[in-house]
Structure formats: structure tokens, C-alpha cells
Amino acid sequence: MNPDIATVVYVLLIIGLFWLDRDNAARISVSLWLPIFWILIACSRSVSQWMQLGVPIDTSNQVMEGSPVDRAVYMVLVVAGVIVLASRPSRLGKLLRANLAVVVFFLYCLISMIWSDYPEVAFKRWIKALGDFIMVMIVLTDRDPANSVKRLLVWTSYILIPLSLLFIKYIPELGKTYGRWDYRAYYTGVTTNKNSLGAICLLFGLASLWRFMSDLTEKEPRRLIAHSVILGMVLWLFWMADSMSSLSSFLLACPLVLAASRQEFIRRPAALHLLAGAVVMVSLIALFVAPSLLSAVGRDATLTDRTNIWKLALSLMPNPLIGTGFESFWLGRRLDRMWAEFSWQPNQAHNGYLETYLNLGWIGVALLGAVIVSGYSHTVDAVRRQLPTANLAFAYCVVGVVYNCTEASFFRMTAPVWIFFLMAILKLPTISRPVTGVSLMSCDRPHAAAIVSLEQSLGRRTAADESSSGAAV
């Protein structure tokens, strides 16, 4: 098919998906467009790359300089996000107080710039990472956070997934790259590398599966068609991307989405813990205990030089307790040393836990552990309370833990897996108590809205009673 004709066909397809998923009753805040735009960039390419203003990065100095166009875009979005959150002081304060582990982690990352070799670069990157947190908070402080999460995931997937397929099939100069040293073809879609394409397939594939299950329960044929199309595209893109980290994480996470919506698991949190533990253990065994399993699926037992990177990176670690400072390890002489050893120029440790250790030391790893534990507790509690997005949040939380065994996505700037993980683990303080025996996921929209309203009323009444009696809220 001619590329121009194919472009028209896919644009019409995207419009059709939006039409099938239309919801005239939903009220979407205008401010939601800020995180939507942020996610579209994070899950594809930077603005300078879309405008083809970037140049190949061949030196460590170019890594530190970055793009002035991207800096300007991110700064505008961050400032706009701060203005939005400033207009929601009550909801913002409650959200921050309910998630102190994440707040403390961000503050430690800011403090770590004191011992960074490149504090100015570290500060710029921290502001960009703070933008991830700001965009997530905009979504979760909305008056209807569940619907905002749903719209965010659906609208971004309807754009990025079809465009990835269009680029790969009909516009290869945008959807395919070649290795600088082996000249092998890699399919990238709207992203810049195959692993990034695999990551967005993982995230949006789970979101589409979640929506498919919900629409199947609510008997919404239009939306079922739309999400079936997206799921089919995701599976095809997985095959083209050949990203085993993302594909294996997706296959392991699908049962989590399904199980966390079943009453058998909802009533028995221990069963959820066992399932999550089994998923993590399977991943760890395949990666570190029985690497022959990787060879069985056509993968190098060294995880494509990842284990070699880990050894060299650890040897360059200056201070095990506090690390090199936020996002500072892969800069300057250390980056030059890594690039001299590996011709394909790695810029991360390909392990989120090791990456955290290199930048923030054992203190950072401990704080990250607190974030994971508290976040996991929040998602399990949401499942128990049968909140609308609980099963997807539970899957995203476990996926984040597993995915970071082979990719560094914890607290990395605009890393899709980190953004979605953060959105999943933050505790929402607005709904104070569940309605026993009723699942919002299984209700039609009017009844679900009525239940949410009832829950919020109960929460406000409880808070007023406690306040009048002198109890701490």
C-alpha cells in the first residue's frame, strides 16, 4: 500500500477507535491534556527527535548537554502542571501525606545532588523526573481519578499503538532502525528502540486487557471491538519488536489482571501475595538461577551483555553508601569507560535496582524498597476494596518489580514503566471506605457513579465525626 494512502487509512482507524470508545456522559478535566501530552512524548520520542533536530550522540559531553528544545517543552509542561496542582491544594496535600515514602525518595534524590560530579546536570534531570510525579498527581487529584486514568490510558494507546504499526509496515524510515555496528534491522514503531517499543506494548496491552474485561462485564460491544483491535496490534508489535523482557512480563502479568478481579482472590489477600510472589520467583529463577531457560527461547545467557555491564559498573562505583548522585553515574569518565568497553554505547545498567544503587547507593536502594513495599500494600488494599482500577494497578506494580530485573526503569526520567508504576502504587485518600460486597468493576456506569458518591459521602461524614470527637484524621 502507498504510504500516503496507508496514513489516511490509519488516521481513519484511529478516529474510528475514538468513536467506538466515546462516552458522552464522562466529564474530562481540561488539565488532563497535560499528562496525556507528557505520556505521548514519554512513550514515543522527544520533541526534538520528532522534529529531527537531534544529532547522533557520540561523546559524553553531548549526553550532558541535552536538547534546548526538549528542555523548553518539558519546562512549559512542568510549570503548567504546578499551576494546576496549586489550584487543588486540599486534594494535593492529602495525596502527598498518603504517600510519604515516595515523597521522601524524591527528596533524597534532590539531596544527592550535593555529592554529584555534575550537580547542574543532576538538577535538570531531577526537575524532569519531578515532571513525571507532577503529571501523575494531576491525574490522581482529578475529581474523578478512575475515569481520568481510564481516559489517559485509552486515548494514548489509540494513538501510539496504531501509529507504531503504520510506521513499521508502511513508513520504515520512521519505524525501523539499523544497528550501528551489526547493521541488523530493528523495529521501533513510534519509539527509538525495540525495548521501548516492547515497553509500551506491555503497558498498553495490559490496559487494553483490563478495559476489555471491564467492557465484557458491562456488555459494551463498541468498546470491546476497539480494545480487541488494540490487543491484536499489541501482539503483532510484540512479535516485530522481539523484546523478550517486555513480552515475558506481559505474559506473566495477564494472570494478575484476571486474578485480581476474581472474588476468590479478592476475599483472600494471601492468594494474591502467593500469585505475585510466584510471578517474581519465576522471573528471578529464569534470569539468575537457571539461565539455560533463556537459551531455550533463543536468548543469550548473559542477557545480551547485561551481566558484563553489571560487573564493570560495580567496579566503577565510588561510594556504596550514597552512590554518585541522582542520574550521575552515566556521565563523564564513567560513561567514557563504559563506551570504550562496549561498542553499542550503553547508557543504563539494564537493571533498575543496580541503577538505583549506582546513583543513590544503599540508602537509595533502601528508600526504593520502602516505596515498593508501601506501593504494593496500597494496590493490594485497593483490590480488597474493589476500587475501579485496582486489578490493573496490582498488575502494573508487580510488572514494575519484574521488568526492572533486566531494564532500568525505576526513577528514570520519562521512563514509561516508571510513570505507570508510580500511577499504580500511589494511594488515593479520597474514597475512605468500600461498599461491602459490591465491585465497581462489575457495575454499570450510573450505579458505579452512585456508589462512588455514597463512599465519598460516608468518608466525609466519618471525617466530620472523628474531627468533632477529637480523633486524628
C-alpha positions as CSV (number, residue, x, y, z in Angstrom):
1,M,0.0,0.0,0.0
2,N,1.2,3.5,-0.8
3,P,2.5,5.3,2.4
4,D,0.1,8.3,1.8
5,I,-2.9,6.0,1.4
6,A,-1.8,3.9,4.4
7,T,-1.5,7.1,6.5
8,V,-5.1,8.1,5.6
9,V,-6.4,4.6,6.4
10,Y,-4.7,4.5,9.8
11,V,-5.8,8.0,10.7
12,L,-9.4,7.0,9.9
13,L,-8.8,3.8,12.0
14,I,-7.7,6.0,15.0
15,I,-10.7,8.2,14.6
16,G,-12.9,5.1,14.5
17,L,-11.3,3.8,17.7
18,F,-12.1,7.0,19.5
19,W,-15.7,6.9,18.1
20,L,-16.2,3.4,19.3
21,D,-15.0,4.3,22.8
22,R,-16.9,7.6,23.0
23,D,-18.6,8.3,26.4
24,N,-20.9,11.4,26.2
25,A,-21.6,11.1,30.0
26,A,-18.0,11.4,31.0
27,R,-16.7,14.7,32.2
28,I,-13.0,15.1,31.5
29,S,-10.9,17.9,33.0
30,V,-9.1,20.1,30.5
31,S,-5.9,19.8,32.7
32,L,-5.8,16.0,31.8
33,W,-4.3,17.0,28.4
34,L,-1.1,17.9,30.2
35,P,-0.4,14.3,31.3
36,I,-1.7,13.0,28.0
37,F,0.8,15.1,26.1
38,W,3.6,14.1,28.6
39,I,2.8,10.4,28.2
40,L,2.7,10.7,24.4
41,I,6.2,12.1,24.5
42,A,7.5,9.7,27.1
43,C,6.1,6.6,25.2
44,S,7.4,7.7,21.8
45,R,10.2,10.2,21.1
46,S,11.2,13.6,22.4
47,V,10.0,16.7,20.5
48,S,13.5,17.3,19.1
49,Q,13.6,13.8,17.7
50,W,10.1,14.2,16.1
51,M,11.3,17.4,14.6
52,Q,14.5,15.7,13.5
53,L,16.6,18.3,15.2
54,G,18.7,15.9,17.2
55,V,22.2,14.6,16.2
56,P,23.8,11.3,16.9
57,I,25.3,11.2,20.4
58,D,28.9,10.1,20.2
59,T,30.5,11.7,23.2
60,S,29.8,12.0,26.9
61,N,29.7,15.8,26.6
62,Q,26.7,15.5,24.2
63,V,24.9,13.4,26.8
64,M,25.3,16.2,29.4
65,E,24.2,19.0,27.1
66,G,20.9,17.6,26.0
67,S,18.4,19.4,23.7
68,P,17.4,23.0,24.4
69,V,14.1,22.4,22.5
70,D,13.2,19.4,24.8
71,R,14.2,21.4,27.9
72,A,11.8,24.2,26.9
73,V,9.0,21.8,26.2
74,Y,9.4,19.9,29.5
75,M,9.7,23.2,31.4
76,V,6.5,24.6,30.0
77,L,4.7,21.3,30.9
78,V,6.1,21.2,34.4
79,V,5.2,24.9,35.1
80,A,1.7,24.3,33.8
81,G,1.4,21.2,35.9
82,V,2.5,23.1,39.0
83,I,-0.2,25.7,38.3
84,V,-2.8,23.0,38.0
85,L,-1.8,21.3,41.3
86,A,-1.7,24.7,43.1
87,S,-5.4,25.0,42.3
88,R,-6.0,21.7,44.1
89,P,-4.3,22.3,47.5
90,S,-6.6,20.1,49.6
91,R,-6.5,17.1,47.3
92,L,-2.8,17.5,46.7
93,G,-2.0,17.7,50.4
94,K,-4.0,14.5,51.1
95,L,-2.3,12.7,48.3
96,L,1.2,13.6,49.4
97,R,0.5,12.7,53.1
98,A,-0.8,9.4,52.0
99,N,2.4,8.6,50.0
100,L,5.2,9.8,52.2
101,A,7.6,7.0,51.1
102,V,7.5,8.4,47.5
103,V,7.9,12.0,48.7
104,V,10.9,11.0,50.9
105,F,12.5,9.2,47.9
106,F,12.2,12.3,45.7
107,L,13.7,14.5,48.4
108,Y,16.7,12.1,48.9
109,C,17.3,12.3,45.2
110,L,17.3,16.1,45.4
111,I,19.8,16.0,48.3
112,S,22.1,13.5,46.5
113,M,23.0,16.3,44.0
114,I,25.3,17.6,46.7
115,W,27.8,14.9,46.1
116,S,27.2,14.5,42.3
117,D,30.1,15.3,40.0
118,Y,27.7,17.1,37.8
119,P,25.1,18.8,40.1
120,E,23.7,21.1,37.4
121,V,23.0,18.2,35.1
122,A,21.6,16.2,38.0
123,F,19.3,19.1,39.0
124,K,17.9,19.4,35.4
125,R,17.2,15.7,35.3
126,W,15.6,15.8,38.8
127,I,13.2,18.6,37.5
128,K,12.4,16.4,34.6
129,A,11.8,13.4,36.8
130,L,9.7,15.6,39.1
131,G,7.6,16.2,36.0
132,D,6.6,12.5,35.9
133,F,5.4,12.8,39.5
134,I,3.5,16.1,38.8
135,M,1.7,14.6,35.8
136,V,0.7,11.5,37.8
137,M,-0.6,13.8,40.6
138,I,-2.7,15.8,38.1
139,V,-4.4,12.6,37.1
140,L,-4.9,11.3,40.6
141,T,-6.1,14.6,42.1
142,D,-8.9,14.9,39.5
143,R,-12.4,14.9,40.8
144,D,-12.9,11.5,39.1
145,P,-9.4,9.9,39.2
146,A,-10.6,6.5,38.0
147,N,-12.2,7.9,34.9
148,S,-9.1,10.1,34.3
149,V,-6.8,7.1,34.5
150,K,-9.1,5.3,32.0
151,R,-9.1,8.1,29.5
152,L,-5.4,8.7,29.8
153,L,-4.6,5.0,29.0
154,V,-7.2,4.6,26.3
155,W,-6.5,7.8,24.4
156,T,-2.7,7.4,24.4
157,S,-2.9,3.8,23.3
158,Y,-5.3,4.6,20.5
159,I,-2.7,7.0,19.1
160,L,0.6,5.3,19.8
161,I,-0.2,1.6,19.0
162,P,-1.7,2.1,15.5
163,L,1.0,4.7,14.6
164,S,3.7,2.1,15.5
165,L,2.1,-0.4,13.2
166,L,1.8,2.2,10.5
167,F,5.5,3.2,10.8
168,I,6.7,-0.3,10.7
169,K,4.7,-1.6,7.8
170,Y,4.5,1.5,5.5
171,I,6.9,4.2,6.7
172,P,10.1,2.2,7.6
173,E,12.3,5.4,7.7
174,L,10.3,6.2,10.9
175,G,9.5,2.7,12.2
176,K,12.8,0.8,11.6
177,T,16.4,1.4,12.5
178,Y,19.7,-0.4,11.8
179,G,22.4,-1.3,14.3
180,R,25.4,1.0,14.1
181,W,27.8,-2.0,14.2
182,D,25.9,-5.1,13.1
183,Y,23.6,-3.4,10.6
184,R,20.8,-5.6,11.8
185,A,17.2,-4.2,11.3
186,Y,15.3,-3.3,14.5
187,Y,11.6,-2.4,14.6
188,T,10.9,0.6,16.8
189,G,7.5,2.0,15.8
190,V,6.9,5.4,17.4
191,T,9.8,4.8,19.8
192,T,13.6,5.0,19.3
193,N,14.5,1.3,20.0
194,K,13.0,-2.1,20.2
195,N,13.0,-2.3,24.0
196,S,11.0,1.0,24.3
197,L,8.5,-0.4,21.7
198,G,8.2,-3.6,23.8
199,A,7.6,-1.5,27.0
200,I,4.7,0.5,25.5
201,C,3.2,-2.8,24.2
202,L,3.5,-4.2,27.7
203,L,1.8,-1.2,29.3
204,F,-0.9,-0.5,26.8
205,G,-1.5,-4.2,26.2
206,L,-2.3,-4.7,29.9
207,A,-4.5,-1.6,29.9
208,S,-6.5,-2.9,26.9
209,L,-6.9,-6.3,28.5
210,W,-8.2,-4.5,31.7
211,R,-10.7,-2.5,29.7
212,F,-11.7,-5.5,27.6
213,M,-12.6,-7.4,30.8
214,S,-14.5,-4.4,32.2
215,D,-16.4,-3.9,29.0
216,L,-17.2,-7.6,28.7
217,T,-18.8,-7.4,32.2
218,E,-20.7,-4.2,31.4
219,K,-21.7,-5.6,27.9
220,E,-20.2,-2.7,25.9
221,P,-19.8,-4.2,22.3
222,R,-18.4,-0.9,20.8
223,R,-15.6,-0.8,23.3
224,L,-15.0,-4.5,23.1
225,I,-14.3,-4.1,19.4
226,A,-11.9,-1.2,20.0
227,H,-9.9,-2.9,22.7
228,S,-9.8,-6.2,20.7
229,V,-8.2,-4.2,17.8
230,I,-5.6,-2.7,20.1
231,L,-4.8,-6.1,21.7
232,G,-4.3,-7.7,18.3
233,M,-2.0,-4.8,17.3
234,V,0.0,-5.2,20.5
235,L,0.5,-8.9,19.9
236,W,1.8,-8.2,16.4
237,L,4.1,-5.5,17.6
238,F,5.5,-7.8,20.3
239,W,6.4,-10.2,17.6
240,M,8.1,-7.5,15.5
241,A,9.9,-5.9,18.4
242,D,11.4,-9.1,19.6
243,S,11.7,-7.7,23.2
244,M,11.7,-10.7,25.5
245,S,11.8,-8.6,28.7
246,S,8.5,-6.9,27.8
247,L,6.8,-10.0,26.3
248,S,7.7,-12.2,29.2
249,S,6.5,-9.5,31.6
250,F,3.2,-9.2,29.7
251,L,2.6,-13.0,29.8
252,L,3.3,-13.1,33.5
253,A,1.1,-10.0,34.2
254,C,-2.0,-11.1,32.3
255,P,-3.0,-13.7,35.1
256,L,-2.5,-10.9,37.6
257,V,-5.1,-8.7,35.9
258,L,-7.5,-11.6,35.7
259,A,-7.0,-12.9,39.2
260,A,-7.3,-9.5,40.9
261,S,-10.8,-9.1,39.6
262,R,-12.0,-12.5,40.8
263,Q,-13.8,-12.8,44.1
264,E,-11.7,-15.9,45.1
265,F,-8.6,-13.7,45.2
266,I,-10.3,-10.5,46.5
267,R,-11.5,-12.3,49.6
268,R,-8.1,-14.0,50.2
269,P,-5.2,-11.5,50.1
270,A,-2.9,-14.4,50.9
271,A,-3.7,-15.9,47.5
272,L,-2.8,-12.6,45.8
273,H,0.5,-12.5,47.6
274,L,1.3,-16.1,46.6
275,L,0.5,-15.3,42.9
276,A,2.6,-12.1,42.9
277,G,5.4,-14.0,44.6
278,A,5.2,-16.8,42.1
279,V,5.5,-14.3,39.2
280,V,8.6,-12.7,40.8
281,M,10.2,-16.0,41.6
282,V,9.7,-17.4,38.1
283,S,11.4,-14.3,36.7
284,L,14.3,-14.5,39.1
285,I,14.8,-18.2,38.5
286,A,14.9,-17.7,34.8
287,L,17.3,-14.8,35.0
288,F,19.7,-15.8,37.7
289,V,19.3,-19.5,38.8
290,A,18.6,-21.3,35.5
291,P,19.9,-19.2,32.7
292,S,19.6,-22.2,30.4
293,L,15.9,-21.3,30.2
294,L,17.0,-18.1,28.3
295,S,18.9,-20.2,25.8
296,A,15.8,-22.3,25.3
297,V,13.9,-19.3,24.0
298,G,16.8,-18.1,21.8
299,R,18.4,-15.6,24.3
300,D,22.0,-15.1,25.4
301,A,22.6,-16.4,28.9
302,T,24.5,-13.2,29.6
303,L,21.2,-11.3,28.8
304,T,22.9,-9.7,25.7
305,D,26.0,-8.4,27.7
306,R,23.9,-7.2,30.6
307,T,25.8,-9.2,33.1
308,N,29.1,-7.9,31.7
309,I,27.8,-4.3,32.1
310,W,26.9,-5.1,35.7
311,K,30.4,-6.3,36.6
312,L,32.1,-3.3,35.1
313,A,29.6,-0.8,36.5
314,L,30.1,-2.2,40.1
315,S,33.9,-1.8,39.7
316,L,33.4,1.9,38.9
317,M,31.2,2.6,41.9
318,P,32.9,5.2,44.1
319,N,30.7,5.2,47.3
320,P,28.5,2.2,48.0
321,L,26.5,4.1,50.8
322,I,25.4,7.2,48.9
323,G,26.2,6.5,45.2
324,T,27.3,9.0,42.6
325,G,24.3,11.3,42.9
326,F,20.9,11.4,41.1
327,E,21.3,10.3,37.5
328,S,25.0,11.0,37.7
329,F,26.7,7.6,37.2
330,W,26.4,7.5,33.4
331,L,28.3,10.8,32.9
332,G,31.8,11.9,32.2
333,R,34.7,9.5,32.7
334,R,32.5,6.6,33.8
335,L,30.5,6.8,30.6
336,D,33.6,7.1,28.6
337,R,34.9,3.9,30.3
338,M,31.7,2.0,29.5
339,W,31.6,3.1,25.9
340,A,35.2,2.1,25.4
341,E,34.4,-1.4,26.6
342,F,31.0,-1.8,24.8
343,S,30.8,-0.6,21.3
344,W,27.0,-0.3,21.4
345,Q,27.3,2.5,23.9
346,P,25.0,1.6,26.9
347,N,23.6,4.4,28.9
348,Q,22.0,2.4,31.7
349,A,22.7,-0.7,33.8
350,H,19.7,-2.6,32.4
351,N,18.7,-3.4,35.9
352,G,16.6,-0.9,37.9
353,Y,17.9,-2.0,41.3
354,L,21.5,-1.8,40.3
355,E,20.9,1.5,38.6
356,T,19.4,2.9,41.8
357,Y,22.4,1.6,43.7
358,L,24.9,3.2,41.3
359,N,23.2,6.6,41.5
360,L,21.9,6.6,45.1
361,G,23.8,3.9,47.0
362,W,22.4,1.6,49.6
363,I,20.4,4.4,51.1
364,G,18.6,4.9,47.8
365,V,18.0,1.2,47.4
366,A,16.5,1.1,50.9
367,L,14.2,4.0,50.1
368,L,13.2,2.4,46.8
369,G,12.4,-0.8,48.8
370,A,10.1,1.3,51.1
371,V,8.4,2.7,48.0
372,I,7.8,-0.7,46.5
373,V,6.6,-2.3,49.8
374,S,4.2,0.6,50.6
375,G,3.0,0.8,47.0
376,Y,2.4,-2.9,46.8
377,S,0.4,-2.7,50.1
378,H,-1.7,0.1,48.5
379,T,-2.5,-1.9,45.4
380,V,-3.5,-5.0,47.5
381,D,-5.7,-2.8,49.7
382,A,-7.3,-1.3,46.5
383,V,-8.0,-4.8,45.3
384,R,-9.6,-5.8,48.6
385,R,-11.7,-2.6,48.5
386,Q,-12.7,-3.4,44.9
387,L,-11.8,0.0,43.6
388,P,-12.3,0.6,39.8
389,T,-8.6,0.4,38.7
390,A,-7.4,-2.0,41.4
391,N,-6.6,-5.0,39.3
392,L,-4.7,-3.0,36.7
393,A,-2.7,-1.2,39.4
394,F,-1.8,-4.5,41.0
395,A,-0.5,-5.8,37.7
396,Y,1.5,-2.7,37.0
397,C,3.0,-2.8,40.4
398,V,4.2,-6.4,40.1
399,V,5.3,-5.8,36.4
400,G,7.4,-2.9,37.6
401,V,9.2,-5.1,40.1
402,V,9.8,-7.8,37.5
403,Y,10.7,-5.6,34.5
404,N,13.4,-3.8,36.4
405,C,15.4,-7.0,36.7
406,T,16.6,-6.6,33.1
407,E,15.8,-2.9,32.4
408,A,16.5,0.2,34.4
409,S,13.1,1.9,34.7
410,F,12.9,2.8,38.3
411,F,13.0,6.6,38.8
412,R,14.4,7.3,35.3
413,M,13.3,10.4,33.6
414,T,10.1,9.9,31.5
415,A,10.5,6.1,31.5
416,P,7.1,4.7,30.7
417,V,7.3,1.8,33.1
418,W,8.3,4.1,36.0
419,I,5.4,6.5,35.2
420,F,2.8,3.8,35.1
421,F,4.3,2.1,38.1
422,L,4.1,5.4,40.0
423,M,0.5,5.9,38.9
424,A,-0.4,2.4,40.1
425,I,1.2,2.5,43.6
426,L,0.1,5.9,44.8
427,K,-2.6,5.7,47.4
428,L,-5.8,7.6,46.8
429,P,-7.2,9.1,50.1
430,T,-10.4,10.3,48.6
431,I,-12.5,7.1,48.9
432,S,-12.5,6.3,52.6
433,R,-14.4,3.0,52.8
434,P,-15.7,0.4,50.4
435,V,-19.3,-0.7,50.0
436,T,-19.3,-4.3,51.2
437,G,-19.9,-6.9,48.6
438,V,-20.1,-4.5,45.6
439,S,-17.5,-4.3,42.9
440,L,-17.2,-1.1,40.9
441,M,-15.7,-3.0,38.1
442,S,-18.8,-5.1,37.7
443,C,-21.3,-2.2,37.9
444,D,-22.7,-0.2,35.0
445,R,-21.7,3.4,34.9
446,P,-24.7,5.1,36.7
447,H,-24.6,2.6,39.5
448,A,-20.8,2.9,39.8
449,A,-21.1,6.7,40.0
450,A,-23.7,6.4,42.7
451,I,-21.5,4.0,44.7
452,V,-18.5,6.4,44.5
453,S,-20.7,9.3,45.6
454,L,-22.0,7.2,48.5
455,E,-18.5,6.2,49.5
456,Q,-17.3,9.8,49.4
457,S,-20.3,10.9,51.5
458,L,-19.5,8.2,54.0
459,G,-15.9,9.3,54.1
460,R,-16.8,13.0,54.7
461,R,-19.3,12.0,57.4
462,T,-16.7,9.8,59.1
463,A,-14.1,12.5,58.9
464,A,-16.5,15.0,60.4
465,D,-17.5,12.6,63.3
466,E,-13.8,12.0,64.0
467,S,-13.0,15.6,64.0
468,S,-15.8,16.5,66.4
469,S,-14.7,13.8,68.8
470,G,-11.1,14.9,68.7
471,A,-9.8,11.8,66.8
472,A,-6.8,12.2,64.5
473,V,-7.7,12.1,60.8
